[in-house]
Amino acid sequence: MEKVRTLTTPDQCKAAIQTVLSKFNNYSEVDNDNRFREIIGLKMRERRLALGLTQTKVSRMLHVTFQQIQKYEKGTNSISFVNLVKFTELTDTDLLWFLEDFKDRKLTNGRGND
């Protein structure tokens, strides 16, 4: 059984994001949805850690439970766009920062919508 490592620094989060990105493909849209959610959560964690904020502090800022912040950061749950925008405003983060890792990647698998 693989031991789960807790990401405690922004640099560890960046490394984890690169690992997830390496699994990102343009074949399975379900897999890409999961990877996208995971990367957004890791970016949230990276920013939170860089600012020295706890999950509890962020949960109070967004008016959700700290367990919900844990789920966002792990990629278990998707953060709503409204809450993501609130997070960016409250942490003085450019919204585009969350998407910069995707700038050279496609989220579609190349198949047309039927």
C-alpha positions in Angstrom: 0.0 0.0 0.0 1.4 3.4 -1.0 1.8 5.9 1.7 -0.2 9.1 1.1 2.1 12.2 1.3 0.7 15.4 2.6 1.7 18.3 0.5 2.9 21.0 2.9 4.8 23.4 0.7 3.9 25.3 -2.5 6.8 23.5 -4.3 5.4 20.1 -3.4 2.1 21.2 -4.9 3.8 22.4 -8.1 5.5 19.0 -8.4 2.2 17.2 -7.9 0.6 19.3 -10.5 3.2 18.3 -13.0 2.6 14.6 -12.1 -1.1 15.0 -12.8 -0.5 16.9 -16.0 1.7 14.1 -17.2 -1.4 11.8 -17.0 -3.5 14.4 -18.8 -4.5 13.0 -22.2 -6.9 14.0 -24.9 -8.6 10.6 -25.1 -10.9 10.3 -22.2 -13.0 13.3 -21.3 -14.0 11.7 -18.0 -10.3 11.3 -17.1 -9.6 14.8 -18.2 -12.4 16.2 -16.1 -11.0 14.4 -13.1 -7.4 15.6 -13.8 -8.7 19.2 -14.3 -10.5 19.1 -11.0 -7.4 17.7 -9.3 -5.2 20.4 -10.7 -7.5 23.2 -9.7 -7.5 21.8 -6.2 -3.8 21.5 -6.1 -3.5 25.1 -7.3 -5.8 26.2 -4.5 -3.6 24.3 -2.0 -0.5 25.8 -3.5 -1.8 29.3 -3.2 -3.2 28.7 0.3 0.1 27.4 1.5 2.0 30.2 -0.1 -0.1 32.7 1.9 0.2 30.7 5.1 -3.5 30.2 5.3 -5.2 27.2 7.0 -8.0 25.2 5.5 -10.2 26.5 8.3 -9.4 30.1 7.4 -10.1 29.5 3.8 -13.4 27.7 4.6 -14.5 30.7 6.7 -13.6 33.1 3.8 -15.7 31.0 1.4 -18.5 30.1 3.9 -18.0 26.4 3.5 -16.8 23.7 5.8 -13.1 23.0 6.1 -13.9 19.4 5.0 -15.2 21.0 1.7 -11.8 22.8 1.3 -10.1 19.4 1.8 -12.3 17.9 -0.9 -11.6 20.8 -3.3 -7.8 20.4 -2.7 -7.8 16.7 -3.2 -9.9 17.0 -6.3 -12.7 14.9 -4.8 -15.2 17.8 -5.4 -15.2 20.6 -7.9 -15.2 24.1 -6.6 -18.0 26.2 -8.2 -16.9 29.0 -10.4 -18.4 31.6 -8.0 -16.4 30.2 -5.1 -13.2 30.0 -7.2 -13.7 33.7 -8.1 -14.3 34.5 -4.4 -11.1 32.6 -3.6 -9.1 34.6 -6.2 -10.5 37.9 -4.9 -9.8 37.1 -1.2 -6.3 35.8 -1.9 -5.4 38.4 -4.5 -4.8 35.8 -7.1 -5.2 36.2 -10.9 -8.0 33.8 -12.1 -5.9 33.0 -15.1 -3.1 31.6 -12.8 -5.4 28.6 -12.3 -5.5 27.9 -16.0 -1.9 28.6 -17.0 -0.9 24.9 -16.9 -3.5 24.2 -19.5 -2.5 26.8 -22.1 -0.8 24.3 -24.4 -3.3 21.5 -23.8 -6.6 20.7 -25.3 -9.5 19.6 -23.1 -11.3 18.0 -26.0 -10.4 14.6 -27.5 -10.6 15.8 -31.1 -13.9 14.0 -31.7 -16.8 16.1 -32.9 -20.0 16.5 -30.8 -22.7 14.4 -32.3 
